[in-house]
Structure formats: structure tokens, C-alpha cells
Amino acid sequence: MVCVSASAPLIAACDAPSLAIAMYRCLLAAGLTAGWMLVTSRRIRLPAGAGATIAPGVALAGHFATWIPSLRFTSVALSTAMISTQPVWSALIARLTGVRPARMVWWGIGVSIVGVLVLTGAGGRLDRSAWIGIGLALVASMLAALYVTFGERLRADTDLGSYTSAVYGVSAVALLGV
């Protein structure tokens, strides 16, 4: 929780190129997890083969490739507020795939949208750069929801270490390509 909470301010303070930060973040996560698996004598195992990691890995790469640059255009608070809409997109994806979220989920989504509007100062004056950052963070939030949706299926049959090593590895490779 500390690492996730501190990531936006730390990234905003960093002068490195956004895509490099994204790639190194994924590479570090994959490398540390794979290293931990090796040290603890566990093998990386994926039930559906390596191909099953492509969709969640690319979605995660897209998430970081849009979210991290958003911090260059808008404030950490606005970017984080937009990223916090990820459960909204997850619920909408679930609904589109036939899952019927409970009524309380939709109430919660309504409250979160109002909260985001209040935090962003909806209707207030924001410059063009802030709106670009907000848009990038919203796209990143949608891609995070896709990552969770794809990853949910893979995680059902995969241990966390194998999942993280493989998916973050795919994400790092995708970001390196970009």
C-alpha cells in the first residue's frame, strides 16, 4: 500500500522520460518477483502457456504508458482521482460480459463519480494541459480495468509469483518496444 500510494508523487518528481519509468517499473517488478521465485525454489508456471500473459501484459503496459505521462500534464491529485475510476470501468466491463453487479455497486460508482467531479473541480477553470493529463489518466484507468479483467481469468489458475513475473515481464517488453 505504501508503494502504490507513494508512486504518483515519486514519478511526478522524477525527470526521466515517462515511458522509460513505465518500462523500468514493470521490469523491476518482474525481475524482483522472478528472483524471489528462484530464491524460494519455486518455478514460474502458467496453465495456459505464455500466450495467456499477452493480453493482461499489454493492457498493463498501456495503463502505465498513459498514466505516467498524465502526471506531466496535470497534478498528482487530478491524475490519481481519474485513476480511482478504475472500478467504474471494471463494473461496466463486467456488465457488458453478462455479470450483473449488485445495486449497491452502482450506488458506490455514483458516489465515486461525484467524488471525482468534486476533486477535479468540475466546471472550474483548468488549462489545456490539465485536460490532457485528465484524459490520459482516464484512458489509463480504462486500461487498468482491462488488465484486471484479463488478469482475473489467468490468476484463477496461476500463483501470484508466476502471474506477476510473466505479466509484468510481457508489459516491460511491450513498453521497451514502444
MDAnalysis code that builds the backbone (N, CA, C; Angstrom):
import MDAnalysis as mda
import numpy as np

u = mda.Universe.empty(534, n_residues=178, atom_resindex=np.repeat(np.arange(178), 3), trajectory=True)
u.add_TopologyAttr("name", ["N", "CA", "C"] * 178)
u.add_TopologyAttr("resid", np.arange(1, 179))
u.add_TopologyAttr("resname", ["MET", "VAL", "CYS", "VAL", "SER", "ALA", "SER", "ALA", "PRO", "LEU", "ILE", "ALA", "ALA", "CYS", "ASP", "ALA", "PRO", "SER", "LEU", "ALA", "ILE", "ALA", "MET", "TYR", "ARG", "CYS", "LEU", "LEU", "ALA", "ALA", "GLY", "LEU", "THR", "ALA", "GLY", "TRP", "MET", "LEU", "VAL", "THR", "SER", "ARG", "ARG", "ILE", "ARG", "LEU", "PRO", "ALA", "GLY", "ALA", "GLY", "ALA", "THR", "ILE", "ALA", "PRO", "GLY", "VAL", "ALA", "LEU", "ALA", "GLY", "HIS", "PHE", "ALA", "THR", "TRP", "ILE", "PRO", "SER", "LEU", "ARG", "PHE", "THR", "SER", "VAL", "ALA", "LEU", "SER", "THR", "ALA", "MET", "ILE", "SER", "THR", "GLN", "PRO", "VAL", "TRP", "SER", "ALA", "LEU", "ILE", "ALA", "ARG", "LEU", "THR", "GLY", "VAL", "ARG", "PRO", "ALA", "ARG", "MET", "VAL", "TRP", "TRP", "GLY", "ILE", "GLY", "VAL", "SER", "ILE", "VAL", "GLY", "VAL", "LEU", "VAL", "LEU", "THR", "GLY", "ALA", "GLY", "GLY", "ARG", "LEU", "ASP", "ARG", "SER", "ALA", "TRP", "ILE", "GLY", "ILE", "GLY", "LEU", "ALA", "LEU", "VAL", "ALA", "SER", "MET", "LEU", "ALA", "ALA", "LEU", "TYR", "VAL", "THR", "PHE", "GLY", "GLU", "ARG", "LEU", "ARG", "ALA", "ASP", "THR", "ASP", "LEU", "GLY", "SER", "TYR", "THR", "SER", "ALA", "VAL", "TYR", "GLY", "VAL", "SER", "ALA", "VAL", "ALA", "LEU", "LEU", "GLY", "VAL"])
u.atoms.positions = np.array([
    [0.821, -1.192, 0.000],
    [0.000, 0.000, 0.000],
    [0.864, 1.255, 0.000],
    [1.945, 1.218, 0.754],
    [2.826, 2.378, 0.803],
    [3.428, 2.640, -0.572],
    [3.880, 1.588, -1.242],
    [4.497, 1.758, -2.565],
    [3.505, 2.299, -3.586],
    [2.298, 1.747, -3.597],
    [1.283, 2.220, -4.543],
    [0.916, 3.670, -4.232],
    [0.751, 3.987, -2.965],
    [0.373, 5.351, -2.573],
    [1.459, 6.366, -2.880],
    [2.702, 5.958, -2.764],
    [3.813, 6.884, -2.991],
    [4.219, 6.979, -4.453],
    [3.743, 6.073, -5.302],
    [4.242, 6.029, -6.676],
    [3.945, 7.307, -7.463],
    [2.743, 7.835, -7.385],
    [2.417, 9.023, -8.191],
    [3.297, 10.222, -7.819],
    [3.425, 10.576, -6.534],
    [4.304, 11.710, -6.225],
    [5.770, 11.461, -6.601],
    [6.245, 10.241, -6.413],
    [7.636, 9.934, -6.771],
    [7.852, 10.027, -8.277],
    [6.901, 9.507, -9.048],
    [7.012, 9.572, -10.509],
    [6.942, 11.018, -10.982],
    [6.051, 11.804, -10.389],
    [5.921, 13.208, -10.779],
    [7.214, 13.980, -10.512],
    [7.950, 13.581, -9.489],
    [9.190, 14.266, -9.133],
    [10.379, 13.806, -9.972],
    [10.223, 12.734, -10.716],
    [11.318, 12.157, -11.491],
    [11.441, 12.850, -12.850],
    [12.674, 13.086, -13.282],
    [12.906, 13.754, -14.560],
    [13.088, 12.803, -15.739],
    [13.080, 11.519, -15.494],
    [13.274, 10.543, -16.575],
    [12.072, 10.552, -17.517],
    [12.262, 10.115, -18.758],
    [11.138, 10.034, -19.700],
    [10.050, 9.086, -19.168],
    [8.807, 9.452, -19.393],
    [7.668, 8.702, -18.858],
    [7.665, 7.236, -19.261],
    [7.911, 6.946, -20.535],
    [7.884, 5.549, -20.978],
    [9.041, 4.745, -20.398],
    [10.156, 5.402, -20.153],
    [11.279, 4.711, -19.506],
    [10.908, 4.354, -18.072],
    [10.261, 5.276, -17.369],
    [9.814, 4.999, -15.999],
    [8.853, 3.813, -16.010],
    [7.917, 3.822, -16.947],
    [6.930, 2.737, -17.034],
    [7.611, 1.399, -17.295],
    [8.540, 1.386, -18.247],
    [9.224, 0.140, -18.591],
    [10.046, -0.362, -17.412],
    [10.795, 0.519, -16.783],
    [11.624, 0.091, -15.655],
    [10.777, -0.360, -14.470],
    [9.647, 0.271, -14.272],
    [8.761, -0.151, -13.177],
    [8.307, -1.598, -13.393],
    [7.882, -1.900, -14.604],
    [7.432, -3.267, -14.912],
    [8.587, -4.253, -14.891],
    [9.732, -3.857, -15.448],
    [10.905, -4.728, -15.464],
    [11.372, -5.032, -14.040],
    [11.389, -4.027, -13.193],
    [11.790, -4.218, -11.800],
    [10.833, -5.160, -11.077],
    [9.534, -4.968, -11.276],
    [8.544, -5.847, -10.629],
    [8.709, -7.288, -11.107],
    [8.872, -7.467, -12.413],
    [9.044, -8.825, -12.961],
    [10.340, -9.450, -12.454],
    [11.407, -8.680, -12.479],
    [12.705, -9.190, -12.049],
    [12.747, -9.536, -10.567],
    [12.208, -8.666, -9.734],
    [12.194, -8.944, -8.292],
    [11.333, -10.165, -7.973],
    [10.186, -10.258, -8.623],
    [9.312, -11.398, -8.363],
    [9.937, -12.694, -8.873],
    [10.488, -12.670, -10.078],
    [11.136, -13.867, -10.617],
    [12.332, -14.255, -9.749],
    [13.068, -13.264, -9.274],
    [14.187, -13.535, -8.369],
    [13.727, -14.181, -7.072],
    [12.638, -13.675, -6.531],
    [12.068, -14.256, -5.308],
    [11.625, -15.699, -5.554],
    [11.025, -15.937, -6.701],
    [10.616, -17.299, -7.045],
    [11.838, -18.212, -7.099],
    [12.913, -17.733, -7.686],
    [14.137, -18.521, -7.804],
    [14.746, -18.796, -6.423],
    [14.836, -17.765, -5.601],
    [15.420, -17.909, -4.261],
    [14.603, -18.874, -3.397],
    [13.308, -18.881, -3.572],
    [12.449, -19.757, -2.766],
    [12.178, -21.096, -3.461],
    [12.940, -21.377, -4.522],
    [12.863, -22.660, -5.248],
    [11.482, -22.956, -5.830],
    [10.829, -21.915, -6.306],
    [9.542, -22.113, -6.979],
    [9.708, -21.817, -8.456],
    [9.015, -22.591, -9.265],
    [9.057, -22.404, -10.710],
    [7.924, -21.489, -11.152],
    [8.174, -20.750, -12.227],
    [7.117, -19.929, -12.819],
    [6.285, -20.845, -13.682],
    [5.010, -20.960, -13.348],
    [4.104, -21.870, -14.058],
    [2.861, -21.124, -14.521],
    [2.547, -21.294, -15.776],
    [1.350, -20.691, -16.352],
    [0.519, -21.789, -16.980],
    [-0.722, -21.968, -16.529],
    [-1.529, -23.085, -17.009],
    [-1.846, -23.032, -18.493],
    [-2.038, -21.854, -19.043],
    [-2.444, -21.746, -20.442],
    [-1.256, -21.420, -21.347],
    [-0.050, -21.502, -20.809],
    [1.127, -21.170, -21.599],
    [1.415, -19.678, -21.561],
    [2.508, -19.309, -22.150],
    [2.953, -17.919, -22.133],
    [1.993, -16.993, -22.866],
    [1.263, -17.510, -23.856],
    [0.336, -16.671, -24.621],
    [-0.760, -16.048, -23.780],
    [-1.110, -16.694, -22.679],
    [-2.170, -16.176, -21.802],
    [-1.754, -14.892, -21.104],
    [-0.460, -14.601, -21.078],
    [0.016, -13.395, -20.397],
    [0.044, -12.174, -21.311],
    [-0.187, -12.379, -22.597],
    [-0.067, -11.263, -23.545],
    [-1.147, -10.205, -23.316],
    [-2.405, -10.602, -23.247],
    [-3.480, -9.612, -23.098],
    [-3.351, -8.803, -21.801],
    [-3.194, -9.447, -20.638],
    [-3.038, -8.625, -19.431],
    [-1.738, -7.820, -19.448],
    [-0.666, -8.377, -20.025],
    [0.603, -7.659, -20.075],
    [0.537, -6.414, -20.945],
    [-0.114, -6.540, -22.095],
    [-0.250, -5.381, -22.993],
    [-1.191, -4.341, -22.381],
    [-2.272, -4.796, -21.740],
    [-3.180, -3.856, -21.074],
    [-2.449, -3.110, -19.962],
    [-1.625, -3.814, -19.195],
    [-0.851, -3.169, -18.130],
    [0.157, -2.185, -18.712],
    [0.811, -2.569, -19.801],
    [1.746, -1.654, -20.468],
    [1.020, -0.391, -20.919],
    [-0.158, -0.562, -21.509],
    [-0.942, 0.598, -21.936],
    [-1.345, 1.472, -20.758],
    [-1.698, 0.831, -19.656],
    [-2.055, 1.581, -18.439],
    [-0.898, 2.480, -18.014],
    [0.290, 1.889, -17.865],
    [1.443, 2.686, -17.427],
    [1.878, 3.695, -18.479],
    [1.744, 3.337, -19.767],
    [2.157, 4.241, -20.850],
    [1.258, 5.463, -20.955],
    [0.061, 5.403, -20.399],
    [-0.825, 6.577, -20.407],
    [-0.885, 7.256, -19.045],
    [-0.829, 6.470, -17.967],
    [-0.933, 7.083, -16.642],
    [0.306, 7.893, -16.280],
    [1.492, 7.327, -16.477],
    [2.702, 8.038, -16.069],
    [2.849, 9.374, -16.819],
    [2.617, 9.436, -18.132],
    [2.667, 10.750, -18.790],
    [1.590, 11.724, -18.287],
    [0.473, 11.196, -17.795],
    [-0.571, 12.096, -17.288],
    [-0.045, 12.960, -16.153],
    [0.919, 12.440, -15.410],
    [1.488, 13.187, -14.282],
    [2.344, 14.358, -14.748],
    [2.706, 14.385, -16.027],
    [3.461, 15.515, -16.590],
    [2.528, 16.653, -16.994],
    [1.268, 16.325, -17.193],
    [0.314, 17.311, -17.700],
    [-0.617, 17.884, -16.641],
    [-0.863, 17.120, -15.593],
    [-1.800, 17.572, -14.573],
    [-1.239, 17.240, -13.200],
    [-1.949, 17.638, -12.183],
    [-1.462, 17.416, -10.820],
    [-1.593, 15.954, -10.418],
    [-0.826, 15.570, -9.414],
    [-0.916, 14.221, -8.870],
    [-2.339, 13.960, -8.383],
    [-2.951, 14.958, -7.759],
    [-4.309, 14.796, -7.227],
    [-5.314, 14.518, -8.344],
    [-5.259, 15.282, -9.424],
    [-6.204, 15.072, -10.532],
    [-5.956, 13.736, -11.214],
    [-4.708, 13.410, -11.457],
    [-4.396, 12.141, -12.098],
    [-4.858, 10.966, -11.229],
    [-4.589, 11.049, -9.947],
    [-4.988, 9.986, -9.027],
    [-6.504, 9.880, -8.939],
    [-7.186, 11.004, -8.966],
    [-8.655, 10.977, -8.945],
    [-9.197, 10.253, -10.171],
    [-8.588, 10.495, -11.318],
    [-9.041, 9.828, -12.539],
    [-8.724, 8.339, -12.502],
    [-7.554, 7.972, -11.999],
    [-7.187, 6.561, -11.893],
    [-8.140, 5.838, -10.953],
    [-8.645, 6.545, -9.964],
    [-9.555, 5.910, -8.998],
    [-10.899, 5.536, -9.616],
    [-11.123, 5.894, -10.869],
    [-12.362, 5.481, -11.547],
    [-12.264, 4.073, -12.119],
    [-11.140, 3.396, -11.920],
    [-10.952, 2.043, -12.456],
    [-12.071, 1.092, -12.061],
    [-12.569, 1.100, -10.827],
    [-13.686, 0.198, -10.506],
    [-14.950, 0.482, -11.328],
    [-15.134, 1.733, -11.716],
    [-16.282, 2.076, -12.566],
    [-16.171, 1.325, -13.890],
    [-14.994, 1.391, -14.506],
    [-14.785, 0.720, -15.792],
    [-14.850, -0.793, -15.630],
    [-14.336, -1.302, -14.509],
    [-14.416, -2.753, -14.260],
    [-15.868, -3.210, -14.163],
    [-16.699, -2.421, -13.477],
    [-18.119, -2.774, -13.350],
    [-18.808, -2.720, -14.712],
    [-18.460, -1.728, -15.522],
    [-19.061, -1.630, -16.856],
    [-18.621, -2.793, -17.744],
    [-17.356, -3.168, -17.670],
    [-16.879, -4.334, -18.435],
    [-17.598, -5.589, -17.963],
    [-17.733, -5.736, -16.651],
    [-18.436, -6.904, -16.098],
    [-19.864, -6.945, -16.631],
    [-20.528, -5.805, -16.629],
    [-21.916, -5.745, -17.118],
    [-21.982, -6.119, -18.589],
    [-21.029, -5.635, -19.377],
    [-21.003, -5.942, -20.810],
    [-20.735, -7.424, -21.079],
    [-20.098, -8.099, -20.134],
    [-19.801, -9.523, -20.311],
    [-20.830, -10.419, -19.626],
    [-21.948, -9.827, -19.205],
    [-23.043, -10.629, -18.665],
    [-23.140, -10.708, -17.156],
    [-22.177, -10.149, -16.441],
    [-22.239, -10.145, -14.979],
    [-23.140, -8.994, -14.545],
    [-23.975, -9.250, -13.561],
    [-24.870, -8.197, -13.077],
    [-24.410, -7.725, -11.706],
    [-23.613, -6.635, -11.669],
    [-23.183, -6.111, -10.369],
    [-24.393, -5.721, -9.514],
    [-24.249, -5.879, -8.219],
    [-25.332, -5.557, -7.293],
    [-25.679, -4.070, -7.343],
    [-26.877, -3.753, -6.933],
    [-27.345, -2.363, -6.939],
    [-26.424, -1.456, -6.117],
    [-25.906, -1.980, -5.002],
    [-25.005, -1.184, -4.167],
    [-23.711, -0.834, -4.904],
    [-23.288, -1.685, -5.817],
    [-22.102, -1.380, -6.628],
    [-22.363, -0.117, -7.439],
    [-23.545, -0.050, -8.047],
    [-23.870, 1.131, -8.865],
    [-24.005, 2.385, -8.010],
    [-24.549, 2.247, -6.794],
    [-24.595, 3.384, -5.874],
    [-23.178, 3.843, -5.533],
    [-22.308, 2.888, -5.262],
    [-20.913, 3.217, -4.971],
    [-20.234, 3.907, -6.138],
    [-20.534, 3.446, -7.347],
    [-19.978, 4.080, -8.539],
    [-20.475, 5.518, -8.644],
    [-21.748, 5.726, -8.373],
    [-22.298, 7.088, -8.399],
    [-21.597, 8.002, -7.400],
    [-21.388, 7.502, -6.199],
    [-20.694, 8.292, -5.168],
    [-19.262, 8.587, -5.605],
    [-18.591, 7.590, -6.198],
    [-17.201, 7.812, -6.615],
    [-17.120, 8.827, -7.751],
    [-18.074, 8.794, -8.662],
    [-18.069, 9.767, -9.760],
    [-18.274, 11.179, -9.214],
    [-19.199, 11.321, -8.279],
    [-19.400, 12.635, -7.650],
    [-18.108, 13.079, -6.958],
    [-17.454, 12.148, -6.254],
    [-16.195, 12.471, -5.590],
    [-15.129, 12.925, -6.569],
    [-15.033, 12.239, -7.696],
    [-14.052, 12.623, -8.714],
    [-14.380, 14.009, -9.260],
    [-15.661, 14.275, -9.500],
    [-16.054, 15.592, -10.011],
    [-15.711, 16.694, -9.016],
    [-15.923, 16.424, -7.728],
    [-15.583, 17.406, -6.698],
    [-14.065, 17.608, -6.648],
    [-13.309, 16.513, -6.650],
    [-11.849, 16.614, -6.577],
    [-11.244, 17.315, -7.776],
    [-11.818, 17.099, -8.946],
    [-11.262, 17.710, -10.150],
    [-11.731, 19.137, -10.344],
    [-12.670, 19.580, -9.511],
    [-13.186, 20.927, -9.674],
    [-13.983, 21.056, -10.948],
    [-14.784, 20.023, -11.250],
    [-15.571, 20.015, -12.482],
    [-16.310, 21.342, -12.631],
    [-16.184, 21.920, -13.774],
    [-16.785, 23.212, -14.028],
    [-15.821, 24.348, -13.724],
    [-14.743, 24.044, -13.007],
    [-13.746, 25.066, -12.699],
    [-12.839, 25.299, -13.891],
    [-11.920, 26.194, -13.701],
    [-11.005, 26.517, -14.799],
    [-9.757, 25.653, -14.727],
    [-9.595, 24.856, -15.760],
    [-8.390, 24.050, -15.914],
    [-7.797, 24.384, -17.264],
    [-6.478, 24.460, -17.327],
    [-5.862, 24.768, -18.613],
    [-5.843, 23.530, -19.514],
    [-5.461, 23.737, -20.744],
    [-5.459, 22.658, -21.746],
    [-4.578, 21.486, -21.301],
    [-3.442, 21.802, -20.726],
    [-2.516, 20.767, -20.271],
    [-3.169, 19.869, -19.217],
    [-3.893, 20.461, -18.282],
    [-4.568, 19.672, -17.236],
    [-5.596, 18.734, -17.854],
    [-6.320, 19.206, -18.859],
    [-7.315, 18.349, -19.508],
    [-6.659, 17.194, -20.251],
    [-5.486, 17.430, -20.843],
    [-4.745, 16.342, -21.500],
    [-4.354, 15.301, -20.455],
    [-3.845, 15.755, -19.323],
    [-3.485, 14.839, -18.238],
    [-4.668, 14.057, -17.717],
    [-5.801, 14.725, -17.563],
    [-7.026, 14.054, -17.106],
    [-7.442, 12.987, -18.123],
    [-7.386, 13.338, -19.409],
    [-7.753, 12.372, -20.448],
    [-6.826, 11.161, -20.449],
    [-5.531, 11.403, -20.327],
    [-4.577, 10.285, -20.276],
    [-4.837, 9.393, -19.064],
    [-5.111, 10.008, -17.919],
    [-5.370, 9.228, -16.704],
    [-6.669, 8.429, -16.823],
    [-7.676, 8.990, -17.489],
    [-8.920, 8.239, -17.698],
    [-8.688, 7.034, -18.605],
    [-7.923, 7.227, -19.671],
    [-7.583, 6.099, -20.548],
    [-6.803, 5.059, -19.747],
    [-5.873, 5.514, -18.917],
    [-5.092, 4.602, -18.075],
    [-6.003, 3.829, -17.130],
    [-7.019, 4.477, -16.623],
    [-7.973, 3.813, -15.733],
    [-8.756, 2.727, -16.476],
    [-9.163, 3.031, -17.694],
    [-9.863, 2.030, -18.515],
    [-8.955, 0.838, -18.818],
    [-7.699, 1.125, -19.127],
    [-6.750, 0.045, -19.413],
    [-6.453, -0.777, -18.162],
    [-6.456, -0.143, -17.001],
    [-6.278, -0.884, -15.744],
    [-7.452, -1.834, -15.532],
    [-8.644, -1.386, -15.892],
    [-9.817, -2.261, -15.773],
    [-9.700, -3.456, -16.721],
    [-9.205, -3.231, -17.925],
    [-8.974, -4.344, -18.857],
    [-7.912, -5.298, -18.305],
    [-6.850, -4.735, -17.744],
    [-5.793, -5.551, -17.144],
    [-6.372, -6.445, -16.052],
    [-7.205, -5.880, -15.197],
    [-7.826, -6.659, -14.115],
    [-8.740, -7.730, -14.697],
    [-9.504, -7.383, -15.715],
    [-10.424, -8.343, -16.336],
    [-9.659, -9.508, -16.961],
    [-8.631, -9.203, -17.752],
    [-7.826, -10.257, -18.367],
    [-7.077, -11.058, -17.307],
    [-6.511, -10.336, -16.352],
    [-5.720, -10.986, -15.319],
    [-6.532, -11.880, -14.404],
    [-7.791, -11.515, -14.191],
    [-8.672, -12.315, -13.328],
    [-8.773, -13.750, -13.834],
    [-8.891, -13.897, -15.114],
    [-9.003, -15.243, -15.702],
    [-7.703, -16.023, -15.526],
    [-6.589, -15.374, -15.758],
    [-5.293, -16.026, -15.634],
    [-4.981, -16.353, -14.171],
    [-5.296, -15.433, -13.278],
    [-4.994, -15.624, -11.852],
    [-5.801, -16.752, -11.228],
    [-6.904, -17.136, -11.841],
    [-7.722, -18.219, -11.288],
    [-6.935, -19.524, -11.209],
    [-5.978, -19.718, -12.117],
    [-5.205, -20.965, -12.173],
    [-3.703, -20.755, -12.019],
    [-3.288, -19.578, -11.577],
    [-1.866, -19.256, -11.530],
    [-1.514, -18.660, -10.173],
    [-0.381, -19.063, -9.626],
    [0.049, -18.448, -8.360],
    [0.517, -17.020, -8.621],
    [0.512, -16.224, -7.580],
    [0.808, -14.798, -7.713],
    [2.215, -14.538, -8.249],
    [3.195, -15.287, -7.793],
    [4.566, -15.078, -8.262],
    [4.718, -15.349, -9.745],
    [4.126, -16.438, -10.211],
    [4.183, -16.762, -11.644],
    [3.457, -15.697, -12.449],
    [2.293, -15.309, -11.973],
    [1.491, -14.300, -12.673],
    [2.262, -12.985, -12.796],
    [2.776, -12.497, -11.673],
    [3.470, -11.210, -11.667],
    [4.730, -11.255, -12.521],
    [5.515, -12.311, -12.394],
    [6.743, -12.424, -13.191],
    [6.426, -12.381, -14.681],
    [5.457, -13.153, -15.098],
    [5.147, -13.262, -16.525],
    [4.444, -12.019, -17.071],
    [3.395, -11.568, -16.403],
    [2.607, -10.447, -16.931],
    [3.416, -9.148, -16.912],
    [4.122, -8.892, -15.821],
    [4.939, -7.684, -15.775],
    [6.111, -7.778, -16.744],
    [6.614, -9.003, -16.975],
    [7.651, -9.195, -17.990],
    [7.151, -8.851, -19.378],
    [5.965, -9.336, -19.724],
    [5.353, -9.009, -21.014],
    [5.151, -7.502, -21.125],
    [4.688, -6.896, -20.048],
    [4.471, -5.451, -20.040],
    [5.773, -4.692, -20.270],
    [6.837, -5.109, -19.604],
    [8.137, -4.448, -19.778],
    [8.623, -4.565, -21.223],
    [8.472, -5.744, -21.821],
    [8.894, -5.956, -23.208],
    [8.062, -5.079, -24.151],
    [6.759, -5.024, -23.913],
    [5.882, -4.183, -24.749],
    [6.297, -2.707, -24.640],
    [6.566, -2.255, -23.415],
    [6.976, -0.868, -23.221],
    [8.351, -0.595, -23.827],
    [9.249, -1.564, -23.750],
    [10.565, -1.408, -24.370],
    [10.410, -1.236, -25.879],
    [9.481, -1.994, -26.464],
    [9.212, -1.858, -27.900],
    [8.713, -0.472, -28.264],
    [7.884, 0.083, -27.407],
    [7.363, 1.434, -27.653],
    [8.475, 2.452, -27.489],
])
